């Protein structure tokens, strides 16, 4: 799927009306995006076939099941994925670090060796693979002789050990007196927003050098559960993938913004809130084999009720008229799934081009949990179709049910 992000025909002003920034004349930019794709890329059609066979293998483990019965069960699971899962028309490809998804030799799997219990490796084995993978990710993001940042915020909800990848890197490079490390763990899909806000606080404190780097390492594929055939889980298994991205926060004065050679996102405002009576709508918890996710059908309903007032208040907080600015703004919506994008587009009465970056990232990568929104930000920043001066509204949701939002300007 080629990138075809386009803007409305009406040209955008280089400076929107309203206050320049909620943070005064010295504001903060999100810049220097670096994407590191995981080792393997598979088509959605191939992965759905793999998952159907994995479900059949898991169900037949330790049982005397005839080949005919196993084939019938697999056919049933394929039909269920067709009914409940995300189709190849909406997600074309997903990336994964784990090589298990590239073959179907079940005795030679790293994680999905079902053994006698039909569950595969326990969470300890999965975390060891996570630790190995993340160590390589940090080494590639920070090659030898790379400059030391003022801080690294390591964001993940799919695996963690202590010390983690960022701490190991800083220790091995002898950066301990210059680079502080903060672990931003287990927040789920919306974690990029609180990570950015934490980084802004570190910069505003004036206690460390810049830049503040944020690194996302999400290996969602470690937590697929072929032993769970519930429709809700088939939805989850058809959506999530792995993703790694790094970007930096730097302070900038107004003059610096206008002279910047590389495009960036100027942060005008960020806020989050928890939707009342929504704690059971989404969860992310640790288990003996995987991290277990639940996702309620009520999430689109809750978003429909809360989102319009939420985004309107974000614009009002920085002195911007939402109704006037909305029609020319780009929306970075976390693609929890195609239906989430569809719902947000309908709820907010948006044109297709306004949510196109979200659709493209979902199609080309799947849902990478916390790494997804930064991939969308990167696409908007680097798109020649989105001019400098364009307003960007970033919106996401996660367990809580927590709504996050940010008003940015491309500079």
C-alpha positions as semicolon CSV with decimal commas, in nm:
position;residue;x (nm);y (nm);z (nm)
1;X;0,000;0,000;0,000
2;X;0,167;0,319;-0,113
3;X;0,171;0,630;0,100
4;X;-0,084;0,869;-0,046
5;X;-0,144;1,111;0,239
6;X;-0,292;1,430;0,101
7;X;-0,421;1,749;0,252
8;X;-0,736;1,950;0,185
9;X;-0,717;2,182;-0,115
10;X;-0,746;2,491;0,102
11;X;-0,390;2,591;0,199
12;X;-0,310;2,591;0,567
13;X;-0,185;2,904;0,740
14;X;0,176;2,891;0,856
15;X;0,069;2,993;1,206
16;X;-0,276;2,904;1,340
17;X;-0,463;3,163;1,537
18;X;-0,434;3,139;1,914
19;X;-0,146;3,128;2,154
20;X;0,186;3,001;2,018
21;X;0,226;2,739;2,287
22;X;0,100;2,656;2,630
23;X;0,461;2,641;2,746
24;X;0,558;3,000;2,669
25;X;0,817;3,131;2,421
26;X;1,052;2,838;2,485
27;X;0,870;2,528;2,367
28;X;0,960;2,165;2,299
29;X;0,985;1,979;1,971
30;X;0,945;1,610;1,887
31;X;1,206;1,536;1,625
32;X;1,465;1,296;1,479
33;X;1,240;0,992;1,429
34;X;1,424;0,665;1,366
35;X;1,230;0,349;1,279
36;X;1,389;0,007;1,313
37;X;1,177;-0,262;1,157
38;X;1,172;-0,604;1,327
39;X;1,354;-0,893;1,161
40;X;1,058;-1,052;0,983
41;X;0,762;-0,926;0,778
42;X;0,467;-1,150;0,693
43;X;0,147;-1,087;0,504
44;X;-0,172;-1,083;0,706
45;X;-0,309;-1,371;0,499
46;X;-0,005;-1,585;0,584
47;X;-0,025;-1,500;0,954
48;X;-0,395;-1,584;0,974
49;X;-0,320;-1,925;0,821
50;X;-0,036;-1,973;1,070
51;X;-0,262;-1,880;1,359
52;X;-0,537;-2,119;1,249
53;X;-0,287;-2,404;1,237
54;X;-0,139;-2,299;1,573
55;X;-0,486;-2,313;1,730
56;X;-0,537;-2,661;1,588
57;X;-0,196;-2,775;1,711
58;X;-0,259;-2,636;2,058
59;X;-0,605;-2,793;2,082
60;X;-0,481;-3,137;1,978
61;X;-0,175;-3,143;2,208
62;X;-0,189;-3,441;2,443
63;X;-0,508;-3,574;2,285
64;X;-0,579;-3,857;2,046
65;X;-0,719;-3,655;1,759
66;X;-0,759;-3,797;1,410
67;X;-0,617;-3,598;1,117
68;X;-0,973;-3,551;0,990
69;X;-1,091;-3,406;1,321
70;X;-0,786;-3,178;1,342
71;X;-0,857;-3,057;0,989
72;X;-1,218;-2,980;1,072
73;X;-1,117;-2,782;1,382
74;X;-0,864;-2,582;1,183
75;X;-1,129;-2,506;0,920
76;X;-1,357;-2,384;1,197
77;X;-1,087;-2,155;1,338
78;X;-1,019;-2,017;0,989
79;X;-1,387;-1,932;0,957
80;X;-1,383;-1,764;1,298
81;X;-1,080;-1,554;1,202
82;X;-1,267;-1,459;0,886
83;X;-1,565;-1,353;1,094
84;X;-1,399;-1,185;1,394
85;X;-1,042;-1,108;1,288
86;X;-0,896;-0,820;1,092
87;X;-0,896;-0,900;0,721
88;X;-0,597;-0,864;0,485
89;X;-0,787;-0,578;0,322
90;X;-0,742;-0,368;0,638
91;X;-0,404;-0,497;0,761
92;X;-0,178;-0,606;0,477
93;X;0,137;-0,693;0,672
94;X;0,267;-0,737;1,024
95;X;0,624;-0,734;1,152
96;X;0,762;-0,975;1,411
97;X;1,100;-1,032;1,572
98;X;1,022;-1,392;1,662
99;X;1,114;-1,636;1,379
100;X;0,841;-1,884;1,483
101;X;0,592;-1,717;1,249
102;X;0,809;-1,787;0,943
103;X;0,762;-2,167;0,948
104;X;0,534;-2,446;1,071
105;X;0,782;-2,695;1,213
106;X;0,620;-2,701;1,557
107;X;0,902;-2,900;1,717
108;X;1,151;-2,631;1,615
109;X;0,969;-2,330;1,760
110;X;1,146;-2,092;1,998
111;X;0,830;-1,998;2,191
112;X;0,535;-2,186;2,042
113;X;0,650;-2,539;2,124
114;X;0,322;-2,655;2,269
115;X;0,461;-2,958;2,453
116;X;0,213;-3,133;2,678
117;X;0,007;-2,835;2,788
118;X;-0,069;-2,674;2,452
119;X;0,048;-2,334;2,582
120;X;0,407;-2,297;2,461
121;X;0,693;-2,144;2,660
122;X;0,626;-1,979;2,994
123;X;0,663;-1,608;3,056
124;X;1,024;-1,652;3,171
125;X;1,132;-1,787;2,832
126;X;0,938;-1,514;2,656
127;X;1,108;-1,246;2,866
128;X;1,450;-1,391;2,788
129;X;1,374;-1,357;2,418
130;X;1,245;-1,005;2,481
131;X;1,566;-0,913;2,664
132;X;1,787;-1,050;2,386
133;X;1,588;-0,869;2,119
134;X;1,578;-0,536;2,301
135;X;1,954;-0,545;2,360
136;X;2,007;-0,565;1,983
137;X;1,752;-0,290;1,923
138;X;1,932;-0,047;2,153
139;X;2,270;-0,132;2,001
140;X;2,138;-0,051;1,654
141;X;1,972;0,271;1,769
142;X;2,296;0,376;1,943
143;X;2,592;0,249;1,738
144;X;2,950;0,289;1,858
145;X;3,056;0,653;1,894
146;X;2,693;0,773;1,908
147;X;2,660;1,080;2,134
148;X;2,511;1,027;2,478
149;X;2,163;1,176;2,524
150;X;2,061;1,355;2,841
151;X;1,805;1,084;2,918
152;X;1,650;0,774;2,768
153;X;1,286;0,689;2,838
154;X;1,234;0,321;2,756
155;X;0,868;0,257;2,675
156;X;0,717;-0,092;2,655
157;X;0,419;-0,291;2,772
158;X;0,518;-0,628;2,623
159;X;0,816;-0,729;2,830
160;X;1,049;-0,603;3,096
161;X;1,335;-0,711;3,315
162;X;1,553;-0,504;3,544
163;X;1,806;-0,386;3,446
164;X;1,647;-0,332;3,108
165;X;1,786;-0,258;2,764
166;X;1,835;0,115;2,819
167;X;2,019;0,060;3,148
168;X;2,245;-0,205;2,995
169;X;2,331;0,030;2,709
170;X;2,417;0,321;2,939
171;X;2,627;0,095;3,159
172;X;2,822;-0,056;2,868
173;X;2,889;0,287;2,713
174;X;2,994;0,441;3,048
175;X;2,730;0,712;3,007
176;X;2,607;0,686;3,366
177;X;2,708;1,040;3,468
178;X;2,551;1,201;3,164
179;X;2,249;0,989;3,068
180;X;1,958;0,920;3,301
181;X;1,728;0,623;3,234
182;X;1,354;0,607;3,305
183;X;1,139;0,300;3,241
184;X;0,784;0,373;3,123
185;X;0,621;0,033;3,153
186;X;0,284;-0,140;3,117
187;X;0,065;0,152;3,017
188;X;-0,046;-0,007;2,692
189;X;-0,126;0,155;2,359
190;X;-0,142;0,513;2,485
191;X;0,202;0,519;2,651
192;X;0,371;0,750;2,398
193;X;0,174;1,047;2,534
194;X;0,271;1,014;2,903
195;X;0,628;0,934;2,794
196;X;0,647;1,262;2,603
197;X;0,500;1,450;2,899
198;X;0,759;1,294;3,132
199;X;1,033;1,396;2,891
200;X;0,899;1,751;2,879
201;X;0,912;1,764;3,258
202;X;1,275;1,653;3,259
203;X;1,366;1,923;3,008
204;X;1,171;2,190;3,196
205;X;1,350;2,101;3,519
206;X;1,678;2,213;3,362
207;X;1,864;1,940;3,553
208;X;1,998;1,745;3,255
209;X;2,143;1,795;2,911
210;X;1,940;1,739;2,596
211;X;1,815;1,566;2,395
212;X;1,575;1,344;2,586
213;X;1,534;1,029;2,379
214;X;1,224;0,808;2,386
215;X;1,263;0,448;2,267
216;X;0,969;0,210;2,217
217;X;1,031;-0,164;2,205
218;X;0,709;-0,358;2,160
219;X;0,706;-0,735;2,094
220;X;0,332;-0,793;2,100
221;X;0,368;-1,120;1,908
222;X;0,521;-1,283;2,217
223;X;0,177;-1,274;2,380
224;X;-0,041;-1,441;2,119
225;X;-0,232;-1,729;2,276
226;X;-0,336;-2,007;2,033
227;X;-0,488;-2,198;2,326
228;X;-0,758;-1,932;2,364
229;X;-1,024;-1,958;2,093
230;X;-1,261;-1,689;2,224
231;X;-1,380;-1,440;1,956
232;X;-1,238;-1,148;2,155
233;X;-0,894;-1,313;2,150
234;X;-0,915;-1,384;1,776
235;X;-0,965;-1,011;1,725
236;X;-0,656;-0,934;1,936
237;X;-0,443;-1,202;1,768
238;X;-0,527;-1,064;1,423
239;X;-0,428;-0,707;1,513
240;X;-0,105;-0,686;1,709
241;X;0,254;-0,688;1,585
242;X;0,605;-0,579;1,685
243;X;0,751;-0,232;1,642
244;X;1,061;-0,033;1,741
245;X;1,099;0,343;1,714
246;X;1,318;0,615;1,865
247;X;1,267;0,992;1,867
248;X;1,395;1,292;2,060
249;X;1,259;1,587;2,256
250;X;1,451;1,913;2,232
251;X;1,375;2,266;2,352
252;X;1,350;2,540;2,093
253;X;1,290;2,913;2,090
254;X;1,051;3,063;1,831
255;X;1,341;3,166;1,607
256;X;1,483;2,816;1,618
257;X;1,153;2,673;1,493
258;X;1,139;2,897;1,188
259;X;1,501;2,819;1,092
260;X;1,479;2,445;1,148
261;X;1,591;2,250;0,840
262;X;1,432;1,923;0,949
263;X;1,059;1,909;1,006
264;X;0,938;1,837;1,359
265;X;0,629;1,855;1,577
266;X;0,597;2,150;1,811
267;X;0,404;2,053;2,125
268;X;0,125;2,299;2,195
269;X;-0,065;2,100;2,456
270;X;-0,104;1,746;2,594
271;X;-0,356;1,604;2,838
272;X;-0,513;1,278;2,946
273;X;-0,820;1,172;3,136
274;X;-0,983;0,850;3,256
275;X;-1,336;0,783;3,131
276;X;-1,576;0,725;3,424
277;X;-1,699;0,369;3,489
278;X;-1,477;0,220;3,217
279;X;-1,218;0,013;3,406
280;X;-1,350;-0,319;3,276
281;X;-1,349;-0,218;2,909
282;X;-0,978;-0,288;2,849
283;X;-0,712;-0,463;3,054
284;X;-0,350;-0,576;3,024
285;X;-0,224;-0,813;3,293
286;X;0,064;-1,054;3,345
287;X;0,006;-1,429;3,349
288;X;0,219;-1,743;3,386
289;X;0,261;-1,780;3,008
290;X;0,169;-1,450;2,843
291;X;0,054;-1,099;2,918
292;X;-0,322;-1,124;2,884
293;X;-0,533;-0,858;2,714
294;X;-0,907;-0,812;2,729
295;X;-1,100;-0,582;2,499
296;X;-1,468;-0,501;2,538
297;X;-1,716;-0,428;2,260
298;X;-1,806;-0,118;2,462
299;X;-1,481;0,064;2,373
300;X;-1,622;0,229;2,055
301;X;-1,934;0,329;2,250
302;X;-1,727;0,485;2,528
303;X;-1,513;0,668;2,273
304;X;-1,823;0,801;2,099
305;X;-1,947;0,941;2,429
306;X;-1,620;1,096;2,549
307;X;-1,415;1,189;2,242
308;X;-1,597;1,495;2,098
309;X;-1,582;1,698;2,420
310;X;-1,227;1,579;2,488
311;X;-1,079;1,699;2,157
312;X;-1,275;2,022;2,170
313;X;-1,130;2,098;2,513
314;X;-0,775;2,025;2,388
315;X;-0,805;2,300;2,129
316;X;-0,974;2,539;2,373
317;X;-0,689;2,492;2,623
318;X;-0,450;2,661;2,378
319;X;-0,691;2,930;2,263
320;X;-0,784;2,761;1,934
321;X;-1,133;2,739;1,786
322;X;-1,187;2,368;1,719
323;X;-1,466;2,416;1,467
324;X;-1,258;2,661;1,265
325;X;-0,930;2,465;1,279
326;X;-1,064;2,109;1,252
327;X;-1,129;2,104;0,878
328;X;-0,763;2,174;0,799
329;X;-0,601;1,963;1,072
330;X;-0,442;1,621;1,044
331;X;-0,554;1,359;1,297
332;X;-0,309;1,100;1,432
333;X;-0,553;0,844;1,575
334;X;-0,415;0,535;1,742
335;X;-0,545;0,251;1,523
336;X;-0,657;0,008;1,789
337;X;-0,819;-0,156;1,489
338;X;-0,989;-0,047;1,166
339;X;-1,320;-0,002;1,348
340;X;-1,160;0,241;1,593
341;X;-1,042;0,460;1,305
342;X;-1,384;0,432;1,140
343;X;-1,559;0,523;1,464
344;X;-1,335;0,823;1,533
345;X;-1,374;0,949;1,177
346;X;-1,751;0,927;1,206
347;X;-1,772;1,067;1,559
348;X;-1,552;1,366;1,475
349;X;-1,696;1,412;1,123
350;X;-1,357;1,393;0,950
351;X;-1,259;1,354;0,586
352;X;-1,069;1,042;0,481
353;X;-0,744;1,234;0,418
354;X;-0,742;1,354;0,779
355;X;-0,703;0,999;0,917
356;X;-0,512;0,854;0,625
357;X;-0,176;0,831;0,806
358;X;-0,338;0,616;1,076
359;X;-0,489;0,383;0,815
360;X;-0,158;0,351;0,629
361;X;0,042;0,263;0,939
362;X;-0,218;0,006;1,044
363;X;-0,215;-0,152;0,698
364;X;0,164;-0,166;0,673
365;X;0,248;-0,259;1,034
366;X;-0,058;-0,366;1,233
367;X;-0,115;-0,242;1,587
368;X;0,227;-0,205;1,754
369;X;0,082;-0,093;2,087
370;X;0,271;0,212;2,222
371;X;0,499;0,231;1,915
372;X;0,207;0,293;1,678
373;X;0,133;0,661;1,740
374;X;0,502;0,759;1,701
375;X;0,505;0,576;1,365
376;X;0,209;0,792;1,262
377;X;0,381;1,108;1,387
378;X;0,689;1,016;1,185
379;X;0,480;0,966;0,871
380;X;0,314;1,306;0,912
381;X;0,645;1,482;0,984
382;X;0,814;1,335;0,676
383;X;0,518;1,374;0,438
384;X;0,565;1,644;0,176
385;X;0,184;1,659;0,150
386;X;0,152;1,796;0,504
387;X;0,289;2,152;0,503
388;X;0,470;2,317;0,789
389;X;0,221;2,505;1,000
390;X;-0,036;2,226;0,987
391;X;-0,205;2,142;1,314
392;X;-0,188;1,776;1,418
393;X;-0,424;1,630;1,676
394;X;-0,294;1,307;1,829
395;X;-0,548;1,087;2,008
396;X;-0,522;0,745;2,170
397;X;-0,675;0,524;2,434
398;X;-0,566;0,245;2,666
399;X;-0,648;0,066;2,989
400;X;-0,828;0,283;3,237
401;X;-1,008;0,356;2,999
402;X;-0,756;0,634;2,952
403;X;-0,795;0,895;2,679
404;X;-0,483;1,082;2,571
405;X;-0,462;1,378;2,340
406;X;-0,209;1,625;2,210
407;X;-0,220;1,931;1,988
408;X;0,095;1,963;1,779
409;X;0,208;2,189;1,497
410;X;0,434;2,069;1,220
411;X;0,731;2,305;1,199
